[in-house]
C-alpha cells in the first residue's frame, strides 16, 4: 500500500539484514515514526504496548521476535524462553500463537548453530505468506463489491468498517480493506464509513490515515452512528476484520463489532468478516464461551491523546477522578449474524463444515 505515493509495509527487515523496522502505530496519525526492533524483548513490548497491532501483524512481529532471539541465544533454553516471552504478549489474537508454533516447529529439530539463519528465513516466509493471503482476500472480496456496484451503476458503493483491519494491521493490503483498495484501483466508486472505534480510536487514527494517504474516499463517524446510517440506506455492506474465528464460525473482533452486526442484521445489510486462514482456531468450538477476552488498562478509557491547536500532542483525562472503568478489548459476534467469511480461498459460510472443507490442513494442525 502507499503513503503519499510511496510504497510501505507495516514491518520489514532493515538493510543490516537482522534488525526489524516497524511503523510505530501509537504515534499515528500525527507523527510517522519507524521503530527499530533489535531483540526478542523489543518485539514482545511492541506487541504488548500496541506499537504493532492487528492479528496478522502481531504474528509477523512474533516470528521476527523469535529470529532476533535466535541471534542472541539459539540454545534449546533460548528457544523456549523466546516462545514463552512472546506467547503471553497479547492473549486474544490467535495469529500470535500460530506464528510462534510455526517457528518452534521449524527450529526445534535443527542444530542450534543453524537456527538463526533458518529463523529469519522462516519469518520472511510468514511475512510474504501474509501478503499473498491478503491479496487473495482482496480478489474474493472484490466480487462482492462488484456485484453491488452492478446493481447501482454510476452510484457509490458505501462500505462500513470497524476498528483497523487495514494494511497497518497486516503486512500489506489489509483484510477488511483489501477488497476496498482493489475496488478503488479498478475504478469502482467506493466510499468507506470509518467507525472511530473507542477507546483507542484505531478507526479514526489508523484506518482514516491509511485510506486518506492512499486516496480512498472515506468519512469518520462516531461509533454509535452505524445503525442510523443503515436505517437510511446509506450502507451497502459492512466488512470487518477479526482476531480469532472459532471452528463454529463465531468471530472475535474489536469491541463494538457485535453491535454493528446486530444493526446490520436488523436492517438487512450484508455483514462480512475478512480473515486470513491463520486466524481460524479449530481448537475453539464456541467463540463466546471459549475465546479469552483481553482486558486492557483503564487509562485507555479515561484518557485521550490528540494534537492541540498549536501543534503539541497532549493527553487529557475525560472521566471524573474516582469513577471506575472497564476496558474489554474484544467481543464475539455469533456466526448467525455473519453473512460470509472472506478468505483467501473464497467467501465461506460461517460454519464448521465450510471452514473445514476449505482449510483441512488447519484442522490437522489444531489436532497436534
C-alpha positions as CSV (number, residue, x, y, z in Angstrom):
1,X,0.0,0.0,0.0
2,X,1.0,3.6,-0.4
3,X,1.7,6.6,1.8
4,X,1.6,9.7,-0.3
5,X,2.6,7.7,-3.4
6,X,5.4,5.7,-1.8
7,X,5.0,2.0,-1.1
8,X,5.3,0.9,2.5
9,X,4.8,-2.3,4.5
10,X,4.0,-2.3,8.2
11,X,7.1,-4.4,9.1
12,X,10.3,-5.3,7.3
13,X,13.9,-6.4,7.8
14,X,16.3,-3.5,7.8
15,X,19.2,-3.2,5.5
16,X,21.6,-4.6,8.1
17,X,19.9,-7.9,7.5
18,X,19.0,-8.7,11.1
19,X,17.2,-5.8,12.8
20,X,13.5,-5.2,12.2
21,X,11.7,-2.0,11.2
22,X,8.1,-1.3,12.0
23,X,5.8,1.6,11.8
24,X,5.1,2.8,15.4
25,X,1.3,2.9,15.2
26,X,1.0,4.6,18.6
27,X,2.2,7.8,17.0
28,X,-0.2,7.9,14.2
29,X,-2.0,9.8,12.8
30,X,0.0,12.8,14.0
31,X,3.5,11.5,13.5
32,X,5.0,8.9,11.1
33,X,7.8,7.2,13.1
34,X,9.7,4.0,12.3
35,X,10.8,1.9,15.3
36,X,13.8,-0.4,15.3
37,X,13.4,-3.8,17.0
38,X,16.7,-5.4,17.9
39,X,15.8,-8.1,20.5
40,X,13.1,-10.6,21.4
41,X,12.1,-8.3,24.2
42,X,11.7,-5.4,21.8
43,X,9.3,-7.5,19.8
44,X,7.3,-8.5,22.9
45,X,7.0,-4.9,24.1
46,X,6.0,-3.8,20.6
47,X,3.1,-6.3,20.6
48,X,2.1,-5.7,24.2
49,X,2.2,-1.9,24.0
50,X,0.5,-1.9,20.6
51,X,3.4,-0.3,18.7
52,X,2.2,-3.0,16.3
53,X,-1.4,-4.4,16.4
54,X,-3.8,-6.4,14.3
55,X,-3.7,-10.2,14.4
56,X,-1.7,-10.9,11.2
57,X,0.9,-8.2,12.1
58,X,1.2,-9.5,15.6
59,X,2.0,-12.9,14.2
60,X,4.6,-11.5,11.8
61,X,6.2,-9.5,14.6
62,X,6.4,-12.6,16.8
63,X,8.1,-14.5,14.1
64,X,10.8,-11.9,13.8
65,X,11.0,-11.8,17.6
66,X,11.9,-15.5,17.5
67,X,14.5,-14.8,14.8
68,X,16.0,-11.9,16.9
69,X,16.1,-14.3,19.9
70,X,18.0,-17.0,18.0
71,X,20.6,-14.4,17.0
72,X,21.2,-13.8,20.7
73,X,20.8,-17.4,22.1
74,X,20.0,-20.3,19.8
75,X,20.1,-23.0,22.5
76,X,17.1,-25.1,23.4
77,X,16.7,-23.0,26.5
78,X,16.9,-19.8,24.5
79,X,14.2,-21.1,22.1
80,X,11.9,-21.9,24.9
81,X,12.5,-18.6,26.6
82,X,11.7,-16.7,23.4
83,X,8.5,-18.6,22.9
84,X,7.3,-18.2,26.4
85,X,8.1,-14.4,26.4
86,X,6.2,-13.7,23.2
87,X,3.2,-16.0,23.5
88,X,1.9,-14.1,26.5
89,X,2.3,-10.6,25.0
90,X,-1.4,-10.5,24.0
91,X,-3.9,-13.3,24.6
92,X,-6.7,-12.9,22.1
93,X,-5.1,-12.8,18.6
94,X,-4.6,-16.5,17.6
95,X,-2.1,-15.5,14.9
96,X,0.4,-14.9,17.7
97,X,0.4,-18.5,18.8
98,X,0.1,-19.8,15.3
99,X,3.3,-17.9,14.2
100,X,5.2,-19.0,17.3
101,X,4.2,-22.6,16.8
102,X,5.3,-22.5,13.2
103,X,8.7,-21.0,14.2
104,X,9.2,-23.5,17.0
105,X,8.3,-26.5,14.8
106,X,10.9,-25.3,12.2
107,X,13.7,-24.6,14.7
108,X,13.4,-27.2,17.4
109,X,14.7,-30.2,15.2
110,X,17.7,-28.5,13.8
111,X,21.2,-27.8,15.1
112,X,21.3,-24.6,17.2
113,X,24.2,-23.3,15.1
114,X,21.8,-23.2,12.1
115,X,18.8,-21.7,14.0
116,X,19.4,-18.0,13.5
117,X,19.6,-18.2,9.7
118,X,16.7,-20.6,9.4
119,X,14.6,-18.4,11.8
120,X,15.0,-15.3,9.7
121,X,14.2,-17.3,6.5
122,X,11.0,-18.8,8.1
123,X,9.9,-15.4,9.5
124,X,10.4,-13.9,6.0
125,X,8.2,-16.7,4.6
126,X,5.4,-15.9,7.1
127,X,5.6,-12.2,6.1
128,X,5.3,-13.0,2.4
129,X,2.6,-15.5,3.0
130,X,0.5,-12.8,4.8
131,X,0.8,-10.5,1.8
132,X,-0.2,-13.3,-0.6
133,X,-3.2,-14.3,1.6
134,X,-4.4,-10.7,1.9
135,X,-4.2,-10.3,-1.9
136,X,-6.4,-13.4,-2.2
137,X,-8.9,-11.8,0.3
138,X,-8.8,-8.7,-1.9
139,X,-9.7,-10.7,-5.1
140,X,-12.5,-12.6,-3.4
141,X,-14.0,-9.6,-1.6
142,X,-13.9,-7.5,-4.8
143,X,-16.5,-9.8,-6.3
144,X,-18.9,-8.8,-3.6
145,X,-18.3,-5.1,-4.2
146,X,-18.6,-5.5,-8.0
147,X,-21.9,-7.2,-7.6
148,X,-23.3,-4.3,-5.6
149,X,-21.8,-1.8,-8.0
150,X,-23.6,-3.6,-10.9
151,X,-26.9,-3.1,-9.2
152,X,-26.4,0.7,-8.8
153,X,-24.5,1.7,-11.9
154,X,-22.8,5.1,-11.6
155,X,-23.5,5.3,-7.9
156,X,-21.1,5.0,-5.0
157,X,-20.8,1.7,-3.0
158,X,-20.8,2.5,0.7
159,X,-18.9,0.2,3.0
160,X,-18.9,0.4,6.8
161,X,-15.8,-0.9,8.7
162,X,-14.9,-1.1,12.4
163,X,-11.5,-0.6,14.0
164,X,-8.5,-1.0,11.7
165,X,-8.3,-4.1,9.6
166,X,-6.2,-2.3,7.0
167,X,-2.6,-2.8,5.8
168,X,-1.4,-1.4,9.2
169,X,-3.0,-4.4,10.8
170,X,-1.3,-6.8,8.4
171,X,2.0,-6.7,6.5
172,X,0.3,-5.2,3.4
173,X,-3.1,-4.9,1.8
174,X,-5.1,-5.5,5.0
175,X,-8.0,-7.8,5.4
176,X,-11.3,-5.8,5.5
177,X,-9.7,-3.0,3.5
178,X,-8.1,-5.3,0.9
179,X,-11.2,-5.5,-1.3
180,X,-11.8,-1.8,-0.8
181,X,-8.3,-0.9,-2.1
182,X,-8.6,-3.3,-5.1
183,X,-12.1,-1.8,-5.9
184,X,-10.6,1.7,-5.7
185,X,-7.7,0.7,-8.0
186,X,-10.2,-0.8,-10.5
187,X,-12.1,2.5,-10.7
188,X,-15.2,1.5,-8.8
189,X,-16.8,4.4,-7.0
190,X,-16.4,3.5,-3.3
191,X,-16.7,5.3,0.0
192,X,-15.9,4.0,3.5
193,X,-17.7,4.8,6.7
194,X,-14.9,4.6,9.3
195,X,-16.0,3.9,12.9
196,X,-13.8,5.9,15.3
197,X,-13.5,2.7,17.5
198,X,-13.2,3.8,21.1
199,X,-11.3,3.6,23.3
200,X,-8.1,3.6,21.3
201,X,-9.7,5.1,18.2
202,X,-8.0,2.8,15.7
203,X,-10.6,3.7,13.1
204,X,-10.2,7.5,13.5
205,X,-6.4,7.3,13.9
206,X,-5.3,4.4,11.7
207,X,-8.0,3.4,9.1
208,X,-8.7,7.1,8.2
209,X,-5.0,7.8,8.0
210,X,-4.2,4.9,5.6
211,X,-7.3,5.4,3.5
212,X,-6.6,9.1,3.2
213,X,-2.9,8.6,2.2
214,X,-4.0,6.0,-0.4
215,X,-6.6,8.3,-1.8
216,X,-9.8,6.3,-0.9
217,X,-12.9,8.5,-0.1
218,X,-14.0,8.0,3.5
219,X,-15.8,9.6,6.4
220,X,-15.0,9.1,10.1
221,X,-18.1,8.6,12.2
222,X,-18.8,8.2,16.0
223,X,-19.1,4.5,17.0
224,X,-22.9,4.7,17.5
225,X,-23.7,6.1,14.1
226,X,-23.6,2.9,12.0
227,X,-27.2,1.8,12.9
228,X,-28.6,5.1,11.9
229,X,-26.8,5.0,8.5
230,X,-28.1,1.5,7.9
231,X,-31.7,2.5,8.7
232,X,-31.5,5.2,6.0
233,X,-30.0,3.0,3.3
234,X,-26.5,4.6,3.5
235,X,-24.6,1.4,4.0
236,X,-24.4,-1.3,1.2
237,X,-22.3,-3.7,3.2
238,X,-20.2,-4.0,6.3
239,X,-16.7,-5.6,6.2
240,X,-14.7,-6.0,9.4
241,X,-11.6,-7.9,10.3
242,X,-11.1,-10.4,13.2
243,X,-8.5,-11.5,15.7
244,X,-9.9,-15.1,16.0
245,X,-12.5,-17.2,14.4
246,X,-13.8,-20.2,16.2
247,X,-14.4,-23.5,14.5
248,X,-18.2,-22.9,14.5
249,X,-17.8,-19.5,12.7
250,X,-18.1,-17.2,15.7
251,X,-16.0,-14.1,15.2
252,X,-13.9,-12.3,17.8
253,X,-13.0,-8.7,16.9
254,X,-12.6,-5.3,18.4
255,X,-15.2,-4.4,21.0
256,X,-18.3,-2.9,19.3
257,X,-18.3,-5.3,16.3
258,X,-21.1,-7.3,17.8
259,X,-23.3,-4.2,18.0
260,X,-22.6,-3.4,14.3
261,X,-23.6,-7.0,13.3
262,X,-26.9,-6.7,15.2
263,X,-27.7,-3.4,13.5
264,X,-26.8,-4.9,10.1
265,X,-29.0,-8.0,10.7
266,X,-31.9,-5.7,11.7
267,X,-31.5,-3.7,8.5
268,X,-30.8,-6.5,6.1
269,X,-27.3,-5.1,5.4
270,X,-24.7,-7.9,4.5
271,X,-22.1,-8.3,7.2
272,X,-18.9,-9.8,6.1
273,X,-15.7,-10.7,8.0
274,X,-12.4,-10.8,6.2
275,X,-9.8,-13.2,7.6
276,X,-6.6,-15.0,6.7
277,X,-6.6,-18.7,7.4
278,X,-4.1,-18.5,10.3
279,X,-6.9,-16.6,12.2
280,X,-9.1,-19.7,12.3
281,X,-8.8,-21.6,15.6
282,X,-10.2,-25.1,15.2
283,X,-9.3,-25.8,18.8
284,X,-12.1,-23.4,19.9
285,X,-15.6,-24.8,19.3
286,X,-17.7,-22.0,20.9
287,X,-16.3,-18.5,20.5
288,X,-18.5,-16.8,23.1
289,X,-17.7,-19.4,25.7
290,X,-14.0,-20.1,25.0
291,X,-12.2,-17.2,23.4
292,X,-10.2,-15.3,26.1
293,X,-11.1,-11.6,26.0
294,X,-8.2,-9.3,26.8
295,X,-8.9,-6.6,29.4
296,X,-6.6,-3.6,29.0
297,X,-5.6,-0.6,31.1
298,X,-8.4,1.7,32.2
299,X,-6.2,4.6,31.1
300,X,-7.2,3.9,27.5
301,X,-10.8,4.8,28.6
302,X,-10.1,7.6,31.0
303,X,-7.5,9.4,28.9
304,X,-7.3,10.7,25.3
305,X,-4.3,12.0,23.3
306,X,-4.5,14.4,20.5
307,X,-2.9,17.4,18.8
308,X,-3.6,20.9,20.2
309,X,-4.3,23.9,18.0
310,X,-0.7,25.0,18.4
311,X,0.7,21.6,17.2
312,X,1.5,20.0,20.6
313,X,0.5,16.4,21.4
314,X,-1.3,16.4,24.8
315,X,-3.1,13.7,26.8
316,X,-6.1,14.7,28.8
317,X,-8.5,13.0,31.2
318,X,-12.1,12.8,30.2
319,X,-13.5,10.7,33.0
320,X,-14.1,12.0,36.5
321,X,-11.4,11.1,39.1
322,X,-12.6,8.1,41.1
323,X,-15.0,6.7,38.5
324,X,-14.3,3.0,37.9
325,X,-13.9,2.0,34.2
326,X,-13.9,-1.3,32.4
327,X,-11.9,-1.9,29.2
328,X,-12.8,-5.1,27.4
329,X,-10.8,-5.0,24.2
330,X,-12.8,-7.5,22.1
331,X,-16.3,-9.0,21.8
332,X,-17.6,-12.1,19.9
333,X,-20.2,-11.9,17.1
334,X,-22.1,-15.2,16.8
335,X,-21.9,-16.9,13.4
336,X,-25.7,-16.5,12.9
337,X,-25.1,-12.7,12.4
338,X,-22.3,-13.1,9.8
339,X,-23.3,-13.2,6.1
340,X,-20.0,-14.7,5.0
341,X,-16.3,-15.1,5.7
342,X,-14.0,-13.6,3.1
343,X,-10.9,-15.8,3.0
344,X,-8.0,-16.4,0.5
345,X,-9.9,-19.5,-0.7
346,X,-13.3,-17.9,-1.3
347,X,-16.2,-16.4,0.6
348,X,-17.4,-19.1,3.0
349,X,-20.4,-19.8,5.1
350,X,-19.6,-19.1,8.8
351,X,-19.9,-22.7,10.0
352,X,-17.7,-25.6,10.8
353,X,-18.3,-27.6,7.6
354,X,-17.4,-24.8,5.3
355,X,-14.3,-23.9,7.2
356,X,-13.1,-27.5,7.5
357,X,-13.7,-28.1,3.8
358,X,-11.7,-25.0,2.8
359,X,-8.8,-25.5,5.3
360,X,-8.4,-29.1,6.1
361,X,-4.7,-28.6,6.9
362,X,-5.7,-26.2,9.7
363,X,-7.7,-28.9,11.4
364,X,-4.8,-31.3,11.2
365,X,-2.6,-28.6,12.8
366,X,-5.0,-27.9,15.6
367,X,-5.2,-31.6,16.4
368,X,-1.4,-31.8,17.1
